[in-house]
Amino acid sequence: MSDNNLVYSTATGRIEQPKETKPLQSKVFKDGFLRIERQTKGRKGKGVMLVVGIDAEQHDLKKLAKTIKSKMGQGGAVKDGIIEVQGDDREKLKAILEALKFKVKIAGG
């Protein structure tokens, strides 16, 4: 008990320990292209499109995701440096990203 990590106090109850946050790591490809992948694993058969390869230091992922979602008319999220967009219209997503001056490849089947 000499490490002074207080977990519980009778005065205040359970004390939350600060969680360590790691810096946002996104997978950036050497060729400079973004990849649009389709994934259904762990989603009960529902498909989502993943936009992988965006440098989080150069682009605001939340703002970019909001733009994509509004132009697509679909929902989505930003998780671990990857933009997820619901549905499976990869050609439309590719056209939107190319209009935003990104180089894009469709990956996977």
KOLMAR-365119 format. One record per residue (C-alpha): x, y, z. Coordinates in steps of 0.02 Angstrom, whole numbers. Each point is the difference from the previous one (the first is absolute). Layout:
<pts>
+--------+--------+--------+
!   east !  north !     up !
+--------+--------+--------+
!      X !      Y !      Z !
...
+--------+--------+--------+
</pts>
This chain:
<pts>
+--------+--------+--------+
!   east !  north !     up !
+--------+--------+--------+
!      0 !      0 !      0 !
!    147 !    117 !    -20 !
!    -38 !     44 !   -182 !
!   -134 !    130 !     50 !
!   -127 !    -53 !   -132 !
!   -162 !     39 !     92 !
!   -142 !   -108 !    -67 !
!   -137 !     27 !    130 !
!    -30 !    129 !    134 !
!   -137 !     -7 !    132 !
!    -26 !    187 !    -22 !
!    -27 !      2 !   -190 !
!    -24 !   -181 !    -52 !
!     83 !    -79 !   -152 !
!    137 !    107 !    -77 !
!     26 !    -11 !   -187 !
!    176 !    -26 !    -58 !
!     56 !    110 !   -146 !
!      6 !   -100 !   -160 !
!    152 !     12 !   -108 !
!    -39 !     67 !   -172 !
!    106 !    -50 !   -145 !
!     26 !    116 !   -149 !
!   -112 !    -30 !   -149 !
!     87 !   -122 !   -118 !
!    -69 !    -12 !   -174 !
!     61 !   -115 !   -136 !
!     77 !    108 !   -137 !
!     56 !    -85 !   -161 !
!    165 !     42 !    -85 !
!    -81 !     24 !   -171 !
!   -110 !    142 !     66 !
!   -163 !    -83 !    -48 !
!   -151 !    -20 !    114 !
!    -81 !   -171 !      3 !
!   -187 !    -30 !      6 !
!    -33 !   -170 !     78 !
!   -163 !    -90 !     33 !
!    -23 !    -89 !    165 !
!   -141 !   -103 !     75 !
!     94 !    -95 !    135 !
!    -73 !     27 !    173 !
!   -145 !    103 !    -67 !
!   -136 !   -134 !    -14 !
!     14 !     -2 !   -190 !
!    -20 !    188 !    -20 !
!    133 !     72 !   -114 !
!    101 !    156 !     29 !
!    130 !     87 !   -107 !
!    165 !     41 !     82 !
!    106 !    145 !    -62 !
!    178 !    -47 !     49 !
!    162 !     95 !    -26 !
!    -44 !    178 !     48 !
!    138 !     90 !     94 !
!    -83 !     60 !    161 !
!    133 !    134 !     24 !
!    -36 !     85 !   -166 !
!   -191 !    -18 !     -7 !
!   -138 !     21 !    128 !
!    -80 !   -172 !     -5 !
!   -162 !     52 !     86 !
!    -30 !    144 !   -120 !
!     43 !   -109 !   -150 !
!   -116 !   -139 !     62 !
!   -141 !    126 !     23 !
!     22 !     61 !   -178 !
!      2 !   -177 !    -70 !
!   -152 !    -55 !    100 !
!   -102 !    151 !    -52 !
!     42 !    -22 !   -184 !
!    -34 !   -187 !      9 !
!   -160 !     22 !    100 !
!     53 !   -139 !    118 !
!     63 !    -21 !    177 !
!    173 !    -43 !     58 !
!    136 !     29 !    129 !
!    185 !     32 !     26 !
!     89 !   -139 !     95 !
!    188 !    -23 !     23 !
!     45 !    116 !   -144 !
!   -118 !    -89 !   -121 !
!   -159 !     77 !    -69 !
!   -146 !   -122 !     -3 !
!   -148 !     36 !   -115 !
!   -156 !   -108 !      3 !
!    -57 !    -87 !   -158 !
!     88 !    -67 !   -154 !
!     11 !    134 !   -135 !
!    188 !      4 !    -21 !
!     -4 !     79 !   -172 !
!    -97 !    150 !     65 !
!    118 !     15 !    149 !
!    149 !     -7 !   -117 !
!    -73 !    141 !   -107 !
!    -28 !    107 !    155 !
!    178 !    -27 !     63 !
!     73 !     36 !   -171 !
!   -100 !    162 !     -6 !
!     85 !     44 !    166 !
!    171 !    -22 !    -87 !
!     45 !   -170 !     74 !
!     77 !   -144 !    -98 !
!   -112 !   -151 !     31 !
!      4 !   -188 !    -33 !
!   -137 !   -126 !     34 !
!     75 !   -144 !     99 !
!    -69 !   -172 !     30 !
!   -146 !    -88 !    -81 !
+--------+--------+--------+
</pts>
